[in-house]
Structures are given as structure tokens and as C-alpha cells.
Amino acid sequence: MIPIDINQAAEFSGGKLIGENKVITCITTDSRAAAENSLFVAVKGDKFDGHDFIEKAWENGAECVLSEKEFIVPHGKSLILVENTRKALLDLAEGYRSLFNIPVVSVTGSVGKTTTKDIIAGVLSQKYNVHKTKGNFNNDIGVPITIFSLENEHTAAVVEMGMNHSGEIDVLAKAVKPDVGVITNIGVSHIENLGSREGILKAKCEMFPYIGKDGYAVLNGDDDMLCKIRGFEHTYGLSNNAKIIWYGTDNEFDIWASDIEPMGLEGIKCTINTPKGSFEAMISVPGVHMVYNAMAAAAVGIIQDMDLESIKKGIESFMPTGMRMEKFNLFDGAVLIDDSYNANPVSTKAAIDVLASCKGHKCAILGDMFELGEYAEKMHFDIGEYAAEKEINELIAIGEISANIFNGAKTAGLDNKKYYKTVEEFLNSGYKPRGTVLIKASHSMHFSEIAEYIKKF
């Protein structure tokens, strides 16, 4: 981060400064990372309280701590007293963001946030020195940390924003102040907390009021929920003269894809059409959903007045991050598709589509998808039916809720199927992979253990 003084940090966070005013060059929520010239923010979590580590942070070299509680401040050190450290962290990030006059893109949506963020960053990097969210650090701690990592040399930023309750995008977008806001789609992730897809749509649209004057919203026009915004922009909070760039597969959209040609596990080819002209792109990751991610990135490139060759180069340079449609070659021509980072019904069906396009024996190893509330049983059952309809040869369901995947496959007539209650039970089953194997489940199912097991073959 660029240096700021503690007085400025107190002003940004709305806190009371106790102690000396010095310069800080690092803001952290991890007391172990607190070092000379750092500010330690004592946030509270479900299983921890940063206030328990304040004295350790000072010992490690922190110049200042941001706290909800008063402490005896060591000589030469400082404390900023606030009512709520999590809110103050966001306020501090908002203040730090105001020091930068660069294009900032925010990305949210039910599915594809991280991949879309990475492709957008790849496109913008053809013109800018881009700072982007690491991994999927997209919550009320990860977003501020991303903002604090901005340096003078950065000329653009791409920030991922996640949520599982209403009001969360609102506070994140207030800190990010995006010039361009991208929503990939509205699925069913976190429907347990938000009640309905309409509730999810409204929660995602909390970003709109914070898009800068003359900024842009980039929206998936093929999404049956996002298209409801048309004609009701003000109802969903889009004002401030912000414009909408729609993308999809219909030529009525600003950015649209045609000639979509799956290339097996090598990826997918398409033509992306823009107001500046058209270009053919080969995306190195399979799945029609990747075309949508590429279109969103192309839209951002067009907004930033980039030439088509640079946009194409940025899209084609994309490589997936860990456990997201990663391909591993095994023995005897077998292949593992590791898509185990996370799962929801939309992304799981997309992954099954990729598996279905492969030749030879096709095996899907699927696990529980969480935060679906009262819809959980039916949505897991539907996944089992879908796998059968797509003529997957072998299905293995793992997890308590995934018994419904097994039952759905059974009802739809899939013969080769098995069910295991736990990952451990599966790992002890003697399974040997053949053909193409897909693994996918919610992150907390720990399917990474299955990936490591299969990669040994």
C-alpha cells in the first residue's frame, strides 16, 4: 500500500486516535503479519476475536491497532478506538480507495465470479498494470485487504465481491466504488438465506448505486433474472447516469457470441461480436459458460477503449486457478476434471455438460451442495436426473444430502451408480478411475482429498 499516516487512518475509519501519529505502510487483520509500520485491525469472527492478539501485534512491531476496546498503549505506539472494527475496516478501505483515480471493476454473481474476474484482469493487463483480488477473497475482510494492496504503480483494479446475505454487497460496493460493475448471473447459491432468486437478484443489485457517475453495469442478458432489470433500472438502484452493457447469445445485445464450438477438454471456440467488430477466440477451458465469462471480459475491454486484438489476446491467455475445471492426465488415457473448489446446481450442471461432451467412459463423482435450504433435496435429486439424461456412464454420490443425487439418477434409469455417506468411506472403497472423471462438490466437502487420491493413478 502507499504510505498513509495514522491520523488519516483514524479519519477514514471514524475512530478516536490514542497515542502518536506515525506513517503506516501495511494494514492487516493477522497479528502474525503485523510488523514495523503496520496497522493491525482486531476483527471479530465466529471462532476468534482479534482483540485477544492486540498485545502480540504490538510485540510483533505494529505501530497502531484498530480496536473496539481500550488498552494501555505502549510507549511509542497508537490505538484507534472504534465502535465496530469490521465496519471500520470497510470505512478505512473506502477512504484508501479514494486516493486512487484509476478504473476499478467489481465482479459479482452466483456462478463464475472468480473466473470472470481473472479473465477481465487478463484483458485489462494488455493495457494496464492490473491489481486483482487474490483467489476469491471476496468478503468484508477480503475486499478491504484487496483494496489496501493497491500501489501507486497500479493503473486498474478488478475486485471480486461475494455475499450470502442481503446488505453485504451494499457495504462492499460502498468501499470499492466501482466504475464498472459486472453481474455474471443469478442462480440459487445462498437461496437458504435470501429466500428466492428475486431476493438474490436484489442483493446483487445493491452494487448499482455505488457505480461511479457515467460508469457502466455489465450484465448477462441471457440470464432470466437479470433481464428483468430492463425498463426497471431505477427500481433496482441503477442511476447516476450509469449505462448498461448487455451480453449474451442474441445479436440484439451489445456484446454477443456466435459460432460456439466445443473443442472437448481442450476448451471452446466462439466468435465474439462487439460494436468495434468481431473476433474469434479459443478459450482454454471447456464449457459454454466460459463463453459468457469471456463476453463479460470483452465488454469491459470495449468500455476501456481497447482494440480487439488486445481483448482477444487477454481472453486467450486465461488459465484456470486451482480446482476449477483443472485437467489431469492419468494412466491408460484416463483424465481427471477437478472442479472441486465449490458447487451449486447451476455450476454442477455446467460441469456435467462438459463431462457429457467427452468420449469414452464418463464418471461423475458428486457431493453435497450447501446453503440451498428447503430446496436442497429437490435440487440434489434434479442433479442426479440430469446426469442420467446426459448419459453419464457412472455416477458416485457422496455426502448426506447427496443421497438425493443417487435417488435422482436411479429414478432416471442410470444403472451404474454408487452412494457413500462420507469422503473417507469412498476413499476406502478401492475405486480406480477410468475414462474421464469429474469431481465436484461444495468446498467444505473436502473433495480435494478425492482429487489427490485419483491423481496418484
C-alpha positions as CSV (number, residue, x, y, z in Angstrom):
1,M,0.0,0.0,0.0
2,I,1.0,3.6,-0.3
3,P,2.1,5.2,3.0
4,I,-0.6,7.0,5.0
5,D,-0.4,8.4,8.5
6,I,-2.3,7.2,11.5
7,N,-4.3,10.4,11.7
8,Q,-5.6,9.8,8.2
9,A,-6.4,6.2,9.1
10,A,-8.4,7.4,12.2
11,E,-10.2,9.9,10.0
12,F,-11.1,7.3,7.4
13,S,-12.3,4.8,10.0
14,G,-14.2,7.4,12.1
15,G,-12.2,6.4,15.2
16,K,-10.5,8.2,18.1
17,L,-6.7,8.2,18.0
18,I,-4.9,7.5,21.2
19,G,-1.1,7.8,21.0
20,E,1.4,9.0,18.5
21,N,0.8,9.8,14.8
22,K,3.2,7.8,12.6
23,V,3.3,6.6,9.0
24,I,1.9,3.1,8.2
25,T,2.6,1.1,5.1
26,C,0.6,-2.1,5.8
27,I,-2.9,-2.8,7.1
28,T,-3.5,-6.4,8.3
29,T,-6.1,-8.4,10.2
30,D,-3.5,-11.1,11.1
31,S,-1.4,-10.3,14.1
32,R,1.3,-12.7,12.8
33,A,1.7,-10.4,9.8
34,A,1.9,-7.3,12.0
35,A,5.3,-5.8,11.6
36,E,7.1,-2.4,11.6
37,N,4.9,0.4,10.1
38,S,1.8,-1.7,10.2
39,L,-1.8,-1.2,11.4
40,F,-3.4,-4.2,13.0
41,V,-7.2,-4.4,12.8
42,A,-8.7,-6.5,15.6
43,V,-11.8,-8.0,13.8
44,K,-14.1,-10.5,15.5
45,G,-15.1,-13.8,13.8
46,D,-17.4,-16.6,14.8
47,K,-14.5,-18.6,16.3
48,F,-11.9,-15.9,17.1
49,D,-11.5,-12.3,18.4
50,G,-8.7,-10.2,17.1
51,H,-8.7,-8.3,20.4
52,D,-7.0,-11.3,22.0
53,F,-4.0,-10.7,19.8
54,I,-3.6,-6.9,20.2
55,E,-0.7,-7.1,22.6
56,K,1.0,-9.7,20.4
57,A,0.6,-7.4,17.4
58,W,2.3,-4.6,19.2
59,E,5.1,-7.0,20.2
60,N,5.5,-8.1,16.6
61,G,6.1,-4.4,15.6
62,A,2.7,-3.0,14.8
63,E,2.7,0.8,15.1
64,C,-1.0,1.0,15.7
65,V,-4.1,-1.2,16.4
66,L,-7.7,-0.5,15.5
67,S,-9.9,-1.8,18.4
68,E,-13.3,-1.7,19.9
69,K,-11.8,-1.9,23.4
70,E,-9.4,0.4,25.2
71,F,-5.9,-0.9,26.0
72,I,-2.9,0.5,27.8
73,V,-1.0,1.8,24.8
74,P,2.8,1.0,24.9
75,H,5.2,3.9,24.7
76,G,5.6,5.0,21.0
77,K,2.6,3.0,19.9
78,S,-1.0,4.0,19.0
79,L,-4.6,2.8,19.1
80,I,-7.6,3.9,17.1
81,L,-10.8,3.3,19.1
82,V,-14.0,2.5,17.1
83,E,-17.4,1.1,17.8
84,N,-17.2,-1.8,15.3
85,T,-13.9,-3.0,13.8
86,R,-15.4,-4.8,10.8
87,K,-17.3,-1.7,9.8
88,A,-14.3,0.5,10.5
89,L,-12.2,-1.9,8.3
90,L,-14.6,-1.2,5.4
91,D,-14.6,2.5,6.1
92,L,-10.8,2.5,6.1
93,A,-10.8,0.7,2.8
94,E,-13.3,3.2,1.3
95,G,-11.0,6.1,2.4
96,Y,-7.9,4.4,1.0
97,R,-9.8,3.7,-2.3
98,S,-10.5,7.4,-2.6
99,L,-6.7,8.0,-3.0
100,F,-6.7,6.3,-6.4
101,N,-8.1,7.7,-9.7
102,I,-8.0,4.6,-11.7
103,P,-10.6,2.4,-13.4
104,V,-12.0,-0.2,-10.9
105,V,-14.1,-3.1,-12.0
106,S,-16.2,-5.1,-9.5
107,V,-17.5,-8.6,-10.2
108,T,-20.3,-10.4,-8.5
109,G,-22.8,-13.1,-9.4
110,S,-24.0,-16.5,-8.3
111,V,-21.6,-18.5,-10.5
112,G,-18.3,-17.7,-12.3
113,K,-17.2,-14.7,-10.2
114,T,-13.6,-15.8,-9.8
115,T,-13.1,-17.0,-13.4
116,T,-14.7,-13.8,-14.8
117,K,-12.5,-11.7,-12.5
118,D,-9.4,-13.5,-13.8
119,I,-10.4,-13.2,-17.5
120,I,-11.2,-9.5,-17.1
121,A,-7.8,-8.9,-15.4
122,G,-6.2,-10.8,-18.3
123,V,-7.8,-8.5,-20.8
124,L,-7.1,-5.3,-18.9
125,S,-3.5,-6.3,-18.4
126,Q,-2.9,-5.9,-22.1
127,K,-3.3,-2.1,-21.5
128,Y,-2.9,-1.6,-17.7
129,N,-0.9,-2.6,-14.7
130,V,-3.8,-4.5,-13.1
131,H,-4.3,-5.3,-9.4
132,K,-6.9,-8.0,-8.8
133,T,-8.4,-10.0,-5.9
134,K,-6.3,-12.9,-4.9
135,G,-8.2,-16.2,-5.1
136,N,-11.7,-15.5,-4.0
137,F,-11.0,-13.2,-1.1
138,N,-14.4,-11.5,-1.7
139,N,-16.0,-10.9,1.8
140,D,-16.0,-8.0,4.2
141,I,-12.4,-8.8,5.2
142,G,-11.0,-9.9,1.8
143,V,-12.3,-6.9,-0.1
144,P,-10.6,-4.3,2.2
145,I,-7.4,-6.3,2.1
146,T,-7.5,-6.3,-1.7
147,I,-8.0,-2.5,-1.7
148,F,-5.2,-2.0,0.8
149,S,-2.9,-3.8,-1.6
150,L,-3.3,-1.1,-4.3
151,E,0.0,0.6,-5.0
152,N,1.0,3.7,-7.0
153,E,2.1,1.6,-10.0
154,H,-1.4,0.1,-10.4
155,T,-3.4,1.6,-13.2
156,A,-6.5,-0.5,-12.9
157,A,-8.1,-2.9,-10.5
158,V,-10.6,-5.8,-10.6
159,V,-12.3,-6.7,-7.3
160,E,-14.5,-9.7,-6.7
161,M,-17.4,-9.3,-4.3
162,G,-19.3,-12.2,-2.7
163,M,-22.2,-12.4,-0.4
164,N,-24.6,-14.8,1.3
165,H,-27.0,-12.3,2.9
166,S,-28.7,-9.2,1.8
167,G,-26.8,-6.0,2.7
168,E,-23.4,-7.5,2.2
169,I,-22.9,-6.3,-1.4
170,D,-24.0,-2.8,-0.3
171,V,-21.2,-2.4,2.2
172,L,-18.6,-3.9,-0.1
173,A,-19.6,-1.8,-3.1
174,K,-19.5,1.3,-0.9
175,A,-15.9,0.6,-0.2
176,V,-14.9,-0.4,-3.8
177,K,-16.8,2.4,-5.6
178,P,-16.6,0.6,-9.0
179,D,-16.5,2.4,-12.3
180,V,-17.7,-0.8,-13.9
181,G,-19.9,-3.4,-12.2
182,V,-20.3,-6.9,-13.6
183,I,-23.0,-9.4,-12.6
184,T,-22.4,-12.8,-14.2
185,N,-25.8,-14.4,-13.4
186,I,-28.4,-15.0,-10.7
187,G,-28.5,-18.7,-9.6
188,V,-29.6,-20.3,-6.4
189,S,-26.4,-20.0,-4.3
190,H,-27.3,-18.9,-0.7
191,I,-31.1,-19.1,-1.5
192,E,-31.4,-20.5,2.0
193,N,-30.6,-17.1,3.4
194,L,-32.2,-14.9,0.7
195,G,-35.5,-16.8,0.2
196,S,-35.8,-16.7,-3.6
197,R,-33.9,-15.9,-6.8
198,E,-35.6,-12.5,-6.7
199,G,-34.0,-11.9,-3.3
200,I,-30.7,-12.9,-4.7
201,L,-31.2,-10.5,-7.7
202,K,-31.9,-7.6,-5.3
203,A,-28.9,-8.4,-3.2
204,K,-26.6,-8.5,-6.2
205,C,-28.1,-5.2,-7.4
206,E,-27.0,-3.5,-4.2
207,M,-23.8,-2.7,-6.2
208,F,-25.6,-0.3,-8.6
209,P,-25.9,2.9,-6.5
210,Y,-22.1,2.9,-6.0
211,I,-21.2,2.7,-9.7
212,G,-19.5,6.0,-10.5
213,K,-21.1,8.7,-12.5
214,D,-21.0,7.9,-16.2
215,G,-20.0,4.3,-15.2
216,Y,-21.2,1.0,-16.6
217,A,-23.1,-2.1,-15.5
218,V,-22.2,-5.2,-17.5
219,L,-25.0,-7.7,-17.3
220,N,-25.7,-11.2,-18.7
221,G,-28.8,-10.6,-21.0
222,D,-29.4,-14.4,-21.3
223,D,-30.0,-14.7,-17.6
224,D,-33.7,-14.9,-16.9
225,M,-33.5,-12.8,-13.7
226,L,-31.0,-10.1,-14.8
227,C,-33.1,-9.4,-17.9
228,K,-35.9,-8.2,-15.5
229,I,-33.8,-5.1,-14.9
230,R,-34.6,-3.8,-18.4
231,G,-37.1,-1.0,-18.1
232,F,-36.9,-1.0,-14.3
233,E,-33.3,0.2,-13.9
234,H,-34.2,2.8,-11.2
235,T,-36.2,0.2,-9.3
236,Y,-33.1,-1.9,-9.0
237,G,-31.0,1.1,-8.0
238,L,-29.2,1.8,-11.3
239,S,-29.0,5.6,-11.7
240,N,-26.2,8.2,-11.6
241,N,-26.2,8.2,-15.4
242,A,-24.7,4.7,-15.5
243,K,-25.1,2.8,-18.7
244,I,-25.9,-0.9,-19.1
245,I,-23.8,-3.1,-21.5
246,W,-25.7,-6.3,-22.2
247,Y,-24.0,-9.5,-23.3
248,G,-25.4,-12.9,-24.4
249,T,-26.0,-15.1,-27.5
250,D,-28.6,-12.9,-29.2
251,N,-27.5,-10.3,-31.7
252,E,-29.7,-7.7,-30.1
253,F,-27.1,-7.4,-27.3
254,D,-24.1,-5.0,-27.2
255,I,-21.7,-8.0,-27.0
256,W,-22.8,-11.3,-28.4
257,A,-21.3,-14.7,-29.1
258,S,-21.9,-16.8,-32.2
259,D,-20.4,-19.9,-33.8
260,I,-19.9,-21.5,-30.5
261,E,-17.9,-24.7,-31.0
262,P,-17.0,-27.0,-28.1
263,M,-13.5,-28.5,-28.5
264,G,-13.7,-31.2,-25.9
265,L,-11.4,-30.9,-23.0
266,E,-9.2,-28.5,-25.0
267,G,-11.7,-25.7,-24.5
268,I,-14.3,-23.9,-26.5
269,K,-14.2,-21.7,-29.6
270,C,-16.5,-18.9,-30.4
271,T,-16.9,-15.6,-32.3
272,I,-17.4,-12.6,-30.0
273,N,-19.2,-9.7,-31.7
274,T,-18.8,-6.1,-30.4
275,P,-19.6,-2.6,-31.6
276,K,-16.0,-2.4,-32.8
277,G,-16.2,-5.6,-34.8
278,S,-15.8,-9.3,-34.3
279,F,-13.1,-11.7,-33.4
280,E,-12.7,-15.5,-33.0
281,A,-11.5,-16.6,-29.6
282,M,-10.2,-20.0,-28.4
283,I,-10.9,-20.3,-24.6
284,S,-8.6,-22.9,-23.0
285,V,-11.2,-24.1,-20.5
286,P,-14.2,-26.2,-21.7
287,G,-17.9,-25.3,-21.2
288,V,-20.4,-23.0,-22.8
289,H,-20.4,-21.0,-19.5
290,M,-16.8,-19.9,-20.3
291,V,-18.1,-18.1,-23.4
292,Y,-20.2,-15.9,-21.0
293,N,-17.2,-15.1,-18.9
294,A,-15.3,-14.2,-22.0
295,M,-18.1,-11.9,-23.2
296,A,-18.1,-10.1,-19.9
297,A,-14.4,-9.5,-20.2
298,A,-14.8,-8.3,-23.8
299,A,-17.4,-5.8,-22.6
300,V,-15.0,-4.4,-20.0
301,G,-12.3,-4.2,-22.7
302,I,-14.6,-2.3,-25.0
303,I,-15.6,0.1,-22.2
304,Q,-11.9,0.8,-21.7
305,D,-11.5,1.5,-25.4
306,M,-9.2,-1.4,-26.0
307,D,-8.6,-2.8,-29.5
308,L,-10.0,-6.2,-30.4
309,E,-6.6,-7.9,-30.8
310,S,-5.7,-7.0,-27.2
311,I,-9.1,-8.2,-25.9
312,K,-8.7,-11.5,-27.8
313,K,-5.1,-11.9,-26.5
314,G,-6.3,-11.3,-22.9
315,I,-9.1,-13.8,-23.2
316,E,-6.9,-16.5,-24.8
317,S,-4.2,-16.0,-22.1
318,F,-6.6,-17.2,-19.4
319,M,-5.6,-20.2,-17.3
320,P,-7.9,-21.6,-14.6
321,T,-7.0,-21.3,-10.9
322,G,-6.8,-24.4,-8.7
323,M,-9.7,-26.9,-8.6
324,R,-11.7,-25.1,-11.2
325,M,-12.0,-27.3,-14.3
326,E,-8.4,-28.4,-13.9
327,K,-7.5,-31.3,-16.2
328,F,-5.0,-34.0,-15.2
329,N,-3.9,-36.9,-17.4
330,L,-3.9,-40.2,-15.6
331,F,-2.8,-43.7,-16.5
332,D,-4.1,-45.6,-19.6
333,G,-5.5,-42.4,-21.1
334,A,-7.8,-41.6,-18.1
335,V,-8.4,-38.0,-17.4
336,L,-9.5,-36.2,-14.2
337,I,-11.5,-33.0,-14.3
338,D,-11.0,-31.4,-10.9
339,D,-13.8,-28.8,-10.4
340,S,-14.0,-29.4,-6.7
341,Y,-13.4,-25.8,-5.4
342,N,-17.2,-25.3,-5.0
343,A,-20.5,-26.3,-6.3
344,N,-24.1,-25.2,-6.8
345,P,-26.8,-26.6,-9.0
346,V,-26.0,-24.2,-12.0
347,S,-22.3,-24.8,-11.9
348,T,-22.7,-28.6,-11.4
349,K,-25.0,-28.9,-14.4
350,A,-22.4,-26.9,-16.5
351,A,-19.7,-29.3,-15.3
352,I,-21.9,-32.3,-16.2
353,D,-22.3,-30.8,-19.7
354,V,-18.6,-30.7,-20.1
355,L,-18.3,-34.3,-19.0
356,A,-21.1,-35.4,-21.3
357,S,-19.2,-33.9,-24.3
358,C,-16.2,-36.2,-23.7
359,K,-15.6,-39.5,-25.5
360,G,-15.4,-42.9,-23.8
361,H,-16.4,-43.8,-20.3
362,K,-17.7,-40.8,-18.3
363,C,-17.8,-40.9,-14.5
364,A,-19.2,-38.1,-12.2
365,I,-18.3,-38.0,-8.6
366,L,-20.6,-35.5,-7.0
367,G,-21.1,-34.3,-3.4
368,D,-23.3,-32.1,-1.3
369,M,-24.1,-28.5,-2.3
370,F,-24.8,-26.3,0.7
371,E,-27.0,-23.3,1.6
372,L,-29.9,-24.4,-0.5
373,G,-32.3,-24.5,2.4
374,E,-35.7,-26.1,1.8
375,Y,-34.8,-26.6,-1.9
376,A,-31.8,-28.9,-1.1
377,E,-33.4,-32.3,-1.5
378,K,-35.1,-31.4,-4.8
379,M,-32.1,-29.7,-6.3
380,H,-29.8,-32.6,-5.5
381,F,-32.4,-35.0,-6.9
382,D,-32.5,-32.9,-10.1
383,I,-28.7,-33.2,-10.5
384,G,-29.0,-37.0,-10.4
385,E,-31.7,-36.9,-13.0
386,Y,-29.7,-34.5,-15.1
387,A,-26.6,-36.8,-15.0
388,A,-28.7,-39.7,-16.3
389,E,-30.3,-37.6,-19.0
390,K,-26.8,-36.5,-20.2
391,E,-25.9,-40.2,-20.4
392,I,-23.2,-40.2,-17.9
393,N,-22.0,-43.8,-17.6
394,E,-21.1,-43.9,-13.9
395,L,-22.3,-41.7,-11.0
396,I,-20.9,-41.7,-7.5
397,A,-22.7,-39.6,-4.9
398,I,-21.0,-38.7,-1.6
399,G,-22.5,-36.9,1.4
400,E,-25.7,-37.0,3.4
401,I,-27.7,-34.7,1.1
402,S,-26.2,-36.4,-2.0
403,A,-28.3,-39.5,-1.3
404,N,-30.8,-37.4,-3.3
405,I,-28.4,-37.3,-6.2
406,F,-28.3,-41.1,-6.1
407,N,-32.0,-41.3,-6.0
408,G,-32.5,-38.9,-8.9
409,A,-30.1,-40.9,-11.0
410,K,-31.9,-44.1,-10.0
411,T,-35.3,-42.7,-10.9
412,A,-34.0,-41.6,-14.3
413,G,-32.6,-45.0,-15.1
414,L,-28.9,-44.7,-14.6
415,D,-27.6,-48.2,-13.9
416,N,-24.0,-47.7,-12.8
417,K,-24.3,-45.7,-9.6
418,K,-23.0,-45.8,-6.0
419,Y,-23.5,-43.9,-2.8
420,Y,-21.1,-43.2,0.0
421,K,-22.0,-41.2,3.1
422,T,-18.5,-39.7,3.6
423,V,-15.4,-38.9,1.6
424,E,-13.5,-41.3,3.9
425,E,-15.9,-44.2,3.0
426,F,-15.3,-43.5,-0.7
427,L,-11.5,-43.3,-0.3
428,N,-11.6,-46.8,1.3
429,S,-13.8,-48.3,-1.4
430,G,-10.9,-49.2,-3.8
431,Y,-12.2,-47.0,-6.6
432,K,-10.0,-46.9,-9.7
433,P,-10.6,-44.2,-12.3
434,R,-11.1,-44.9,-16.0
435,G,-12.2,-42.8,-18.9
436,T,-13.0,-39.2,-17.9
437,V,-13.7,-38.5,-14.2
438,L,-15.4,-35.3,-13.0
439,I,-15.3,-34.4,-9.3
440,K,-17.5,-31.6,-7.9
441,A,-19.0,-30.6,-4.5
442,S,-19.1,-27.7,-2.1
443,H,-15.7,-26.7,-0.8
444,S,-16.4,-27.9,2.8
445,M,-16.9,-31.4,1.5
446,H,-13.1,-31.6,1.1
447,F,-13.2,-33.2,-2.4
448,S,-9.6,-32.1,-2.7
449,E,-8.8,-35.3,-0.9
450,I,-10.5,-37.2,-3.6
451,A,-8.6,-35.3,-6.3
452,E,-5.3,-36.1,-4.6
453,Y,-6.3,-39.8,-4.3
454,I,-7.2,-40.0,-8.0
455,K,-4.1,-38.1,-9.2
456,K,-2.0,-41.0,-7.8
457,F,-3.2,-43.3,-10.6
